[in-house]
Amino acid sequence: MAKIKVNWNETVGPVKKMHGVGQPPFYAMRFNMLRYLTDAGIPYSRLHDVGGLYGGSRYVDIPNVFPDFDADETDPASYDFAFTDVLMAEIVKAGVEPFYRLGVTIENHCAIKMYRLAPPSDPLKWAKICEHVIRHYTEGWADGFNYNIQYWEIWNEADNSPDIPENQMWWGTKEQFFELYDVAATYLKKKFPHLSIGGYASCGFYGILQKETSPDASCSPRNQYFLDFFDEFLVYIKEHNSPMDFFSWHSYGSIKDTIRYCDYARKKLNEAGYGDVEHMCNEWNCEPGQRGTMRHAALTAGWMLAMQDTTLDKAMFYDARFGVSIYGGMFNPETAKPYPAYYAFVGWNELYKLGTQVKTCVCSDCELYAVSAVGEGGAYLLISNPSGEDTPLELELGGKKVTGCRITTAGKVWEECELPKVLPRESFIGIALE
């Protein structure tokens, strides 16, 4: 039995933007799938890996929009914005804010040959190129646009491996990356004090699990490198007074493990004097190999529900691509229809639209997650049961009347239903109230 009690009079804070995504769903210059992002109220689409296999080296990445690094960065003719312009226009038209990653797409087969992972030969020039990309999309430079794009992220997963030939994101030392970050962040923040400049999209903090279990335990060299990289990065930017409006990191761990990573990141930032810096998990996917299943859907809902009650500021699921990938957990590339996990984002948006989280107590030994919200449009409760056990429910709803329920479970995908007395295993339910 799980008892869920909602106190509508005890506010917790705002419902956070946990329903961002990585990559927009498009294919071969067809953008009709973006309507699903609109319908789910997706706040952000993080533009990383867009320039890769199916992007044909045309989108977003700095080497794609500025092909010749020796060219004049002040000359509009040096830039190739054509395909990225179309993509950005379609994303904005869908009501989604681009989250622009300044850097390169992952090169999964760099051990055979590396193309674009080398550190820029001139960090300041690279920063000036980024400046003109930002001006093109936010200030109309070079026949550009005046989009609202708040977040500009410097690189992605430079800490991917301590062995340079095996690092699929950065063929340089960590010290070279620290320098690039310092130069670029300092320059861009001076040019755009109103925008959020940050990074570095850390691979994550998997190594702390072994260390928390046993202080004498050692983790893999790669996981240790992730931790060392973060520690040394914080020391470097502190010494150089480098700007950092947000710190981004990734997790493909379980819900409970990711909560621990979240606590670790926030603690480290606070200890280093960056208590006011946003921290976000802008790549996450819980058991991506289960994509398309009810378990993956319930885990996706559960992850967002759990992270709402952490210090995390926002999150972006990896990812919303429309294509064949273990990580493409929102859309079925064979049917062009949403997987069940998509409706976790639809349900989250119902909470987000109301705006204010209220106190919700889950009294249970079961793996159950719940968040409630109130606003001018009424009240809403979202519950997820990603466990393998059907769970009887006892709800204390403070006298509010249930006006509608939708459930995602075996054989039902976000279907209307009566309020159940038992929440099935691997399911989630949205309950509207007044």
SULJO-V92310 format. One record per residue. N is the residue number from 1. D_CENTER is the distance of its C-alpha to the mean C-alpha in whole Angstrom. Layout:
n;d_center
N;D_CENTER
N;D_CENTER
This chain:
n;d_center
1;33
2;30
3;31
4;28
5;30
6;28
7;30
8;29
9;31
10;29
11;26
12;23
13;21
14;18
15;16
16;12
17;10
18;8
19;8
20;6
21;6
22;6
23;10
24;12
25;15
26;18
27;21
28;24
29;24
30;23
31;21
32;22
33;19
34;17
35;19
36;17
37;14
38;17
39;18
40;15
41;15
42;11
43;11
44;8
45;8
46;7
47;10
48;10
49;13
50;14
51;18
52;18
53;21
54;21
55;20
56;23
57;22
58;23
59;19
60;17
61;18
62;21
63;23
64;23
65;23
66;26
67;28
68;31
69;30
70;33
71;33
72;34
73;30
74;32
75;33
76;32
77;33
78;31
79;28
80;27
81;25
82;26
83;23
84;20
85;22
86;23
87;19
88;18
89;21
90;20
91;16
92;18
93;21
94;18
95;17
96;14
97;13
98;12
99;9
100;12
101;12
102;15
103;17
104;17
105;16
106;16
107;20
108;20
109;24
110;25
111;27
112;30
113;29
114;26
115;26
116;24
117;22
118;25
119;25
120;26
121;30
122;30
123;26
124;28
125;28
126;25
127;24
128;26
129;25
130;22
131;24
132;25
133;22
134;21
135;24
136;24
137;21
138;22
139;26
140;27
141;28
142;30
143;30
144;27
145;25
146;24
147;20
148;18
149;16
150;15
151;12
152;14
153;12
154;15
155;14
156;12
157;13
158;17
159;18
160;17
161;21
162;24
163;26
164;26
165;27
166;24
167;22
168;20
169;18
170;20
171;24
172;25
173;26
174;23
175;26
176;26
177;22
178;23
179;25
180;23
181;20
182;23
183;25
184;22
185;21
186;24
187;25
188;22
189;22
190;26
191;26
192;23
193;23
194;22
195;18
196;16
197;16
198;14
199;12
200;13
201;10
202;12
203;12
204;13
205;16
206;17
207;21
208;21
209;22
210;25
211;26
212;26
213;28
214;30
215;31
216;33
217;30
218;29
219;26
220;25
221;26
222;22
223;20
224;23
225;22
226;18
227;20
228;23
229;21
230;19
231;22
232;24
233;21
234;21
235;25
236;25
237;23
238;25
239;29
240;28
241;26
242;23
243;21
244;18
245;16
246;13
247;12
248;9
249;9
250;8
251;10
252;11
253;14
254;15
255;15
256;17
257;17
258;13
259;15
260;17
261;15
262;13
263;17
264;18
265;15
266;16
267;20
268;20
269;19
270;21
271;24
272;24
273;24
274;20
275;20
276;19
277;16
278;13
279;11
280;7
281;5
282;2
283;4
284;6
285;9
286;12
287;15
288;14
289;18
290;19
291;17
292;19
293;21
294;21
295;20
296;17
297;17
298;18
299;16
300;12
301;14
302;15
303;12
304;11
305;15
306;15
307;12
308;14
309;17
310;15
311;15
312;11
313;11
314;7
315;4
316;2
317;5
318;6
319;8
320;11
321;13
322;17
323;18
324;20
325;17
326;16
327;13
328;13
329;13
330;14
331;17
332;20
333;21
334;25
335;25
336;22
337;22
338;19
339;18
340;19
341;15
342;15
343;17
344;15
345;13
346;16
347;17
348;15
349;15
350;19
351;18
352;16
353;19
354;22
355;20
356;21
357;21
358;24
359;25
360;25
361;27
362;26
363;29
364;29
365;29
366;27
367;23
368;23
369;20
370;21
371;20
372;22
373;22
374;25
375;25
376;28
377;27
378;28
379;26
380;24
381;23
382;20
383;21
384;20
385;22
386;21
387;24
388;27
389;29
390;30
391;30
392;33
393;31
394;33
395;32
396;33
397;32
398;34
399;36
400;34
401;34
402;32
403;32
404;30
405;28
406;25
407;25
408;23
409;25
410;27
411;29
412;27
413;24
414;23
415;27
416;29
417;31
418;33
419;32
420;32
421;34
422;32
423;28
424;28
425;26
426;23
427;23
428;21
429;23
430;23
431;26
432;27
433;29
434;32
